[in-house]
């Protein structure tokens, strides 16, 4: 079984091709600070967000679920860049934090965000995320995990550009994953 859905979604004749497009958002002129997916149906096993984004300042992407800004999120980040590495985390956060957004003109960071068992009301929600960019003189790659300590089914996801706006042509697509 493929690790990332981008591989799985390329093979239409395989039984693991279970990705269905739910919604795509493309940022227009002037940018926007947030992108929200709402009214998410509970008919899938997992969710995946694939995106590209750029900001006018080096910043982070924050994820909130069901408009919950309480301190019941946690995250871990492993970050690699040019000549070094770093790690960070938080246990009582108001969001899930992801690294890797750049202000370099025409350079977009890429994101793959998996939200596991999003509709299961018997467990907390877990996410795993891979993000990064390269601008030929440096770049970043980050591996992130997140946890929302809430058993409610996820019906909305808000992506926030922490200290800026998502710039024009940033794009996020939400997919539902059926099966195991």
N, C-alpha and C positions, 0 to 999 in steps of 0.2 A: 504494500500500500504506500503511495507517495506521501512524503512528509508535508509538502505544501499544496494547497488547493490549486495553485496556478498550474501545477503539473497535472493534477487529476482532471481539471476541467478541459484539458486539451484532447482527451480521448473519449469521444462520444459513444464508442461501441463498448466501452468497459463498464462493468457494474458499479465502479466507484465514482462514476460521473454523476454526482448528485448535487452539484452547485446550481442554484437558481438565482437569477438576478432579482433583487427586491427593489432597489432604488439606486440611482446615480445622481450625484450633485457636482456640478461644475461651477466654480466661482467666477463671477462676472467682473467687469470693470469696477474699480473702486475697492474690491476685496470685501471680506467679511471676517469677523472675529470668531464666529462659530458656524458649524455645520451640524444640523440635527436630523437624525433619522427617527421618525415617530410612527406610531401605529404598526409596530413590527408584529407580524402574525406569529402565533405560537406553534406553527406547523412544521418546524424544522428541529433538528437535533442540536446544531451549532450554528454560529454566525461567523462570517468573515468579512472584514473591511479591507479593501485594497485601495491604496491611494497614492497620489503624488501631491506634494505641497511645497510651497515656497512662501517665505515671509520677507519683510524688509529689514529684519533684525534676526541674528542668531537666537533661536528660542526653542521652546519645547511645545509638544502637543499634549494636551490634557484630555482625559476621557471621563465623562460622568454618565451614570446610568440612571434612567428613570427620574432625571432632574434631582437626584439625591446629592446634596452638597454637605452631608454630615461627615463626621470623621471616622467612617467605617470602611475605608479603602486602605489597601497596602500595595506596595510595588517594590520591585527589585530591578536594577538596571546594570548591565555590563556594557561598557562603552570602549570602543577602540577608535583611535584617531591618529593620523600622521605618525607621531613618534612616541605614543604612549597609550596607556589604558587608564580606566577609571571605573569606579562602581559607586552606586548610590542606592538608597532605599528609604522607605518610610512606612511606618506601621499604623499611624492614625491620621490619614490624609483625607482631604475632601475630594480627591480625584485619583485616577491612575495616571502616572506621569510617564511620558515617552520622550527620549532624547532625539536629536538629529533633525533639526530644521535649519536651513541656511538662508543668508541674505545675499548670496552671490547671484548676480543677474543671470537669468536663464538656467539656473541649476535648481532642480527640484529634488527633494528627498522622497524616497519611496517607502511605503508602509504596507505591511501585511499584518493584520490584527485578527487573531482568532479568539472568539468568545465561546467557551465550551459550556454545554448544557444550560443555555441561557433561559430555557423555559421550565427547567426542573425546579419545582418549589420545595424540594427536600434537601437542598444543598446550597452552599454559598457559590458565587460565580467566580470563575477563574479565566484569565486571559493570558495569551502569549503573543508576543509582538516582535517583529523584526523590522528594523528601519535603518536607513542609511542614505548617504549621498557621496558623490565624488566630484570634485571640481578641478582635477588635474594638479592642483598644488596642495592638496590635502583633502580631507573629508572625514566622515564619521560612519561608524556602523554600530548599532546597538541591538542588544537582545534584552527584552523586557518581559517581566511577568507581572500580573496584577491580580488582585483579589478584591471582590466586593462582598463584604460580610452582610449579606441580605439574602433571604430565600425567595423573594418575590421574582416572578418571571420578568425578564427584561422586555419592556415595550418601547423604550426610546433610548437612543445613544446620542450624546452630544460631544462633538470634538471641538476643542477650543485652542486657538493659537494664543499661547500664554501672554506674551507681551507685545503683540502686534496683530495684524490681520493676515489671514490667508490671502495671498495675492492672486490676481487674475490667472485663470487656467489651472489653478489647483483643482484637483478632482478626487472625489471619494465615491466608491461603489460598495454597496452592501449586498452580500450574498447570503442566502440560506443554504445550509448543508443538510441533506437528508441522509438517513442511515446511521451507522455506528460512528 
